[in-house]
Amino acid sequence: MTFFRSRPQQAPAMTLEGVLGPNSRVDEAPGLAVAAPAVLAVTRDEQLLFSSGNSLHALKKWGASPRLWRTFDSPVTALCCSPGGLVAVGCADGAVLVLDQAGDVSSSWSLSLAPGHAADCLFLSETELAVVDTGYKPDEAPLSLAPWDATPRGQVSVVRPVGRVNVLASGLHCPMGISQDDEGNVLVTELELARIVETTGRPRQSGYPAYPGRLRRTNSGYVMACLARRDPLIEFLKTEPAFVAEMTATIDPRNWISPRLKPDFSHDFPIELGATRLFGEVKPWAPSFSYGLVIELDRHLLPVRSAHSRANGRRHAITDALSWHGDIIAVSQASGEILHLGPEGAVS
């Protein structure tokens, strides 16, 4: 199914109040230092798999020592497990591998999405794997580019053994995460539009206060990882096409006015010199193009709880979050940590 549509009008962003009110749960959470973490998954035997650059590590319980599970030729960008014990891995070079519980590559699956790359994946059955392709190349930064890119280039493909591939949906605006609801509908997060849609094109929920990444089922609903907070300046500049055209034509994308993964400060970054610091320190309420946010959602995809790392925190860029043994586990790419946020449904 292909969508032909102009960029839709975005819903007003939800405010950071009520269940989305700022707190320090992310900053106060116990953490496990990991080099270049990105994605998480839970295996059939309840081990936590997490990526570290080109490798996957397994953790039996929180506090135990992780063990190396498997190493790949390029960084891991997508990960999921099936109820039957299969493990799917997407890599930055476009390879999509399906492995058994021992980490051996299945001979019946041979896939590649090159030159795109898999942002997320989900087993729809033991013989159907849905793969999310943002539409951007591995050396491109969707978080910087997508806010100013009007072309919906992403898609979701369903791959089967022996390399059979069908496009389930295309014309998606930087899809980042995938899940299923109780009725079996496939849900996809769209980063720049800050919403969740079905692969049929029907919007399910919009107006989130952050750029959504991966979306995982929990016992009570869903948990959504957010890459950064939606900034009012960026939303305003979308009404100034001449400024945006000059910025994108004359400035390196690394220095565009765009969301960022890390809270690092540099004089090269526009407008931040006068907005970030007050009396020599970053205030939690300061304008910030990076942020750490995990949102728990009910079965209707409405926020019910949240965990934050605010402008003065370091645990920004939450690239993945899931429920493991009843606890919410998240990845902070900015700080290089796996975080234990406490029991699912804990009061924020």
C-alpha positions in Angstrom: 0.0 0.0 0.0 1.4 3.4 -1.0 0.3 6.7 0.5 0.4 9.9 -1.7 -0.2 12.8 0.6 1.2 16.2 1.4 2.6 16.9 4.8 -0.4 16.9 7.2 -1.0 19.6 9.7 0.4 18.6 13.0 -1.7 18.4 16.1 -0.8 20.8 18.9 1.9 19.3 21.1 0.8 17.9 24.4 2.1 20.1 27.3 4.6 18.8 29.9 1.9 18.8 32.6 0.0 16.2 34.6 1.2 12.7 33.8 3.8 14.3 31.5 5.0 16.7 34.1 8.8 17.0 34.4 10.5 14.8 37.0 13.9 13.3 37.6 13.1 9.6 37.2 15.5 9.1 34.3 18.4 10.9 36.0 17.9 9.0 39.3 17.6 5.6 37.8 20.3 2.9 38.3 22.4 2.5 35.1 24.7 0.1 33.4 27.4 1.7 31.4 27.5 0.4 27.8 29.5 1.6 24.8 27.3 2.8 22.0 23.9 1.3 23.2 20.9 1.5 20.9 18.3 -1.2 21.1 16.8 -3.8 23.5 14.8 -7.0 23.3 13.7 -9.8 25.6 14.3 -13.4 24.5 11.9 -16.3 25.0 13.8 -17.4 28.1 13.5 -13.9 29.6 17.0 -12.7 29.0 17.6 -9.0 28.1 19.4 -8.5 24.9 21.0 -5.1 24.3 23.2 -3.7 21.6 26.7 -2.2 22.0 27.9 -1.0 18.7 28.5 -4.1 16.5 27.6 -6.6 19.2 24.7 -7.9 21.3 25.0 -8.8 25.0 22.7 -10.8 27.2 21.7 -10.1 30.8 19.9 -12.7 32.9 18.9 -10.3 35.6 19.5 -6.7 36.6 22.8 -6.4 38.5 24.3 -9.6 36.9 27.3 -9.4 34.6 26.3 -9.3 30.9 27.8 -11.8 28.5 28.7 -11.3 24.8 26.0 -13.0 22.7 26.9 -12.3 19.1 29.1 -9.9 17.1 28.1 -8.5 13.6 29.9 -6.7 10.8 28.3 -3.3 11.4 26.4 -1.5 14.2 23.1 -3.0 15.3 20.2 -0.7 14.5 17.1 -2.9 15.1 16.3 -5.9 17.3 13.3 -8.1 18.2 12.5 -11.6 19.4 9.7 -13.9 18.5 7.7 -16.0 21.0 9.2 -19.1 19.4 12.7 -18.1 20.1 13.9 -16.4 16.9 16.0 -13.2 17.1 15.9 -10.7 14.3 18.8 -8.2 13.9 19.0 -5.2 11.6 22.4 -3.7 10.9 23.6 -0.4 9.6 25.0 -1.9 6.4 21.4 -2.9 5.4 21.7 -6.6 6.5 18.7 -8.2 8.3 19.6 -11.4 10.0 17.4 -14.0 11.7 19.1 -16.1 14.4 18.1 -18.9 16.7 18.3 -18.8 20.5 22.0 -19.9 20.3 22.9 -17.0 18.1 23.3 -19.1 14.9 22.1 -17.5 11.7 19.0 -19.2 10.2 19.8 -20.7 6.8 16.3 -20.1 5.6 16.4 -16.3 6.0 18.6 -14.1 3.8 17.7 -10.5 3.7 19.0 -7.0 2.8 17.5 -3.6 2.9 20.6 -1.8 1.5 21.0 1.1 0.9 18.4 1.9 3.6 18.7 0.7 7.1 16.3 -0.9 9.6 15.2 1.3 12.5 13.0 -1.3 14.1 11.5 -4.7 13.5 8.7 -6.9 14.8 7.8 -10.6 14.3 4.2 -10.7 13.1 4.5 -14.5 13.2 7.3 -17.1 13.2 7.5 -16.7 9.4 6.8 -13.0 9.0 9.1 -10.2 10.1 8.0 -6.5 9.7 11.0 -4.2 9.2 10.9 -0.4 9.5 13.0 1.6 7.1 13.3 5.3 7.8 14.2 6.1 4.2 17.5 7.7 5.2 21.0 6.2 4.7 23.0 4.9 7.6 25.4 7.9 7.4 22.5 10.4 7.5 21.0 11.7 10.8 17.1 11.4 10.7 16.8 13.5 13.9 18.5 16.4 12.2 17.1 16.0 8.7 13.4 14.9 9.2 12.1 18.1 10.7 13.0 20.0 7.5 12.2 17.2 5.0 8.8 17.3 3.4 9.3 14.0 1.5 7.7 11.0 3.2 10.3 8.4 2.2 10.0 5.7 4.9 8.3 2.3 4.6 7.5 -0.9 6.4 8.3 -4.2 4.7 7.3 -7.7 5.6 10.0 -10.3 4.9 9.6 -14.1 5.0 12.0 -17.0 4.7 14.0 -17.4 1.5 14.1 -13.6 1.1 10.5 -13.0 0.1 9.7 -9.3 0.7 6.5 -7.4 0.4 6.0 -3.7 1.2 3.3 -3.3 3.8 3.2 0.5 3.8 5.2 3.3 2.1 5.0 7.1 2.1 5.7 7.2 5.9 7.4 10.3 7.3 10.5 9.0 9.1 9.0 5.9 10.8 11.0 4.9 13.8 9.2 2.2 15.8 6.7 -0.6 15.3 4.2 -2.5 17.5 0.8 -4.3 17.4 -2.4 -3.5 19.2 -4.8 -6.0 20.8 -6.6 -6.5 17.4 -3.4 -7.2 15.5 -3.2 -3.8 13.8 0.4 -2.8 13.0 1.3 0.5 14.6 4.1 2.8 13.5 5.6 5.9 15.1 6.5 8.8 12.8 9.3 10.8 14.2 8.8 14.3 12.9 5.0 14.3 12.9 5.1 13.1 16.6 2.3 10.6 16.1 1.4 6.9 15.8 -0.4 5.6 12.7 -1.6 2.2 11.5 0.1 0.8 8.3 -3.3 1.4 6.6 -2.6 5.2 7.0 -5.2 5.8 9.8 -3.8 8.0 12.6 -4.2 6.5 16.0 -2.7 9.2 18.2 -0.8 12.5 17.7 0.5 15.6 19.3 3.1 13.9 21.5 5.4 16.5 23.2 8.6 14.7 21.9 9.9 12.9 18.8 8.8 9.2 19.2 11.2 6.4 18.6 10.5 2.7 19.4 7.1 1.6 20.7 6.9 -1.6 22.8 3.9 -3.5 24.3 3.7 -3.8 28.1 1.3 -5.6 30.4 -0.8 -2.5 30.7 -0.4 -0.8 27.3 2.8 0.5 25.7 6.0 2.2 26.5 7.5 4.7 24.0 11.1 5.9 23.8 11.5 9.6 22.9 14.6 10.8 21.1 14.2 14.5 22.0 11.5 17.0 23.1 9.6 19.0 20.5 11.0 22.5 20.6 8.8 25.6 20.1 11.4 27.3 18.0 11.6 24.4 15.5 7.8 24.3 15.3 7.7 28.1 14.7 10.4 27.9 12.0 8.2 25.5 10.0 6.1 28.6 9.2 9.2 30.4 7.8 10.1 28.6 4.6 12.6 31.2 3.3 14.7 31.0 6.5 14.6 27.2 6.4 15.6 27.1 2.7 18.6 29.3 3.4 19.6 27.3 6.5 19.5 23.9 4.8 21.3 25.3 1.7 24.2 27.1 3.4 24.8 25.4 6.8 26.2 22.0 7.6 23.3 19.7 8.8 25.1 19.1 12.1 24.5 22.8 12.9 20.9 23.1 11.7 18.3 24.2 14.2 17.2 20.6 14.9 16.8 18.2 17.7 20.0 16.7 19.0 21.0 13.4 20.7 23.4 14.9 23.2 23.2 17.9 25.5 26.8 18.9 24.7 27.4 22.7 24.2 29.4 24.3 21.5 29.7 27.8 20.2 29.0 26.4 16.7 25.4 25.6 17.7 23.0 28.5 16.8 21.1 30.5 19.4 22.2 28.4 22.4 24.8 30.7 23.8 22.2 33.0 25.3 19.5 30.5 26.0 21.2 27.6 27.7 23.0 28.9 30.8 22.0 31.2 33.6 24.6 32.1 36.2 27.0 29.6 34.8 24.8 26.5 35.0 22.1 24.9 32.9 18.7 25.1 34.5 16.3 22.2 34.2 13.7 24.4 32.5 16.2 25.9 30.0 15.6 25.7 26.2 17.2 22.5 25.1 17.3 20.7 21.7 18.1 17.4 23.5 16.0 15.7 26.2 15.4 12.4 27.9 11.8 11.1 28.0 10.1 7.8 28.4 6.3 7.8 28.1 4.0 4.9 29.3 0.8 4.7 27.3 -2.5 3.0 27.9 -4.1 0.7 25.4 -5.6 3.7 23.6 -2.0 5.2 23.2 -2.7 8.0 25.7 0.1 8.9 28.2 -0.4 7.7 31.7 3.1 8.1 33.2 6.5 9.5 32.2 10.1 9.7 33.2 12.4 12.6 32.4 16.0 13.8 32.1 15.6 17.5 31.7 17.8 20.2 30.1 20.4 20.0 32.9 20.5 16.2 32.8 22.8 13.9 30.7 20.6 10.9 30.1 19.1 12.2 26.9 18.2 10.5 23.6 16.1 7.5 24.8 16.4 5.2 21.8 14.5 2.2 23.2 12.5 1.2 26.2 10.6 -2.0 27.2 9.2 -4.0 30.1 11.4 -6.7 31.5 10.3 -8.7 34.6 7.7 -6.0 35.2 10.3 -3.2 35.2 10.8 -0.5 32.6 14.3 -0.7 31.0 15.5 2.1 28.7 18.5 3.1 26.6 20.1 6.5 26.9 22.3 6.9 23.9 23.6 10.3 25.0 25.0 9.0 28.3 25.9 5.5 27.0 23.8 3.6 29.6 21.0 1.0 30.0 18.7 2.4 32.7 16.4 0.6 35.2 13.4 2.9 35.7 11.6 0.8 38.2 8.3 -1.1 38.0 6.0 -0.6 35.1 3.1 1.6 36.2 5.1 3.3 39.0 3.9 6.7 40.0 5.8 9.4 38.1 
